Amino acid sequence: MVRDWLAGPATPGDLAAARAQMGFSLAWHIVVACLGVGLPLLTLIAEWWGVRTGDPSYRLLARRWARAMGVLFAVGAVSGTILSFEMGLLWPGLMGRYGQVIGLPFAIEGIAFFIEAIFLGIYLYAWDRLPPRVHMLTAIPIIIAGVASAFFVVCANAWMNQPRGFTVRHGRVVDVDPLAAMFNPASPPQTVHMILAALMVASFLTASVYAVSLLRGRTDRYHRAGFFIPFVLGAVVAPVQLVVGDWIARFVADYQPVKLAAMEGVFITSSHVPLTVGGIAGDHGLKGGLEIPSGLSLLVGFSPSTVVKGLNEVPPARRPPITGTHLAFDLMVLGGLFLIGLGVWLLLAWWRTRRRGESDPLARRGTRLFLWLASFSGLAAVVSLECGWVVTEEGRQPWVVQGVLSVRDAVNPAPGLMTGLWLVLVVYAAMTVATVYVLRRLAGERPVPVAPQEADVTGYPVV
């Protein structure tokens, strides 16, 4: 009986477990990865401003953020290693057949990871062992390597949306061109979209922590700087992301029309297609949504007569999940607009204070409401990020490689994948608790523990 169970094929439950395990691992890792991309830049800005002004509060911010950066790098290395094993163990149909096609971006990402690790060590342990300006220069390779890691990993995912660089002949993959595979048509919009999203997540998550502190009355220069530096960066990036989001949506309309149909709940190919906000998929369309007449046709082709392809273009078995994809897309856009709105609010407050000869945009009426909303900006950024990845992956279903390899054919045929899911959930729960505990301990120390290279901040009163 045990032998038959071990030798049997994977069940639909095993397929669901494999998808759930991969989805959960990616959803967890992507947040840490975003902090790894954006936090080094925030740390460098704080250190640069501290060196430029001589203000110890900025130098203290830089040192605390650098410690958090080190913790998150270690945690990200663990979760990234788990993902690399999952790619091979859960999806041998993908990696066994197409590993030679998409192996190059993963290899280059590994090089970027080691560069980041080397310079992170130098940055953390050379505060007063190097001149201040030289020390700041050591952060630049960390930033470049973090962005490069995101770029090359997303290139591999972009290939899954637009497979290029190979030929299938007699059932075998031949004529492999790794560069053509890596720089496929989806790479430019998808990589830019992801890098900007990483900056937004890191910025707004960091700012939200200090927004809560400001609400609790900790209005000293340290906490104000801790809020303004990341929030301003996020507010600058957010409207740029809106433009890039429009770019990638048009790309999807041209190259993945079925995904766009699922994102917008378009069932029938036609012109004058409305833009529907909310709603749940019924038999012939979305129900309960708010329709903007001809809105989608206008967005896609700048004309109400623009024809938008519907889900009727493909058989039902090849259609992605509609309700989940559509609602995830709406939540992503709503979160982005919320963050842009907060940025505009702060800009207007700053403009009014400048016009009246004042210096503090947070001293105006409505500040507590703004800070209360800003305290949710990190959550909004993370939700938008996760929803964006749901759209990317669910909108491609049932394909793991668009039009080439289905998810069912890529999964490991061995049974027992549900056991791996439970094991991963336990491991990630432990990592989450440990990471939050360590970060809270680092944030709660007042002042930063004395170390030989930190004499310039030991006397700063953190409240």
Summary of the structure (lengths in Angstrom):
residues: 463
radius of gyration: 24.1
end to end distance: 64.8
largest distance: 82.1
contacts: 1542
relative contact order: 0.14
helix: 72%
strand: 5%
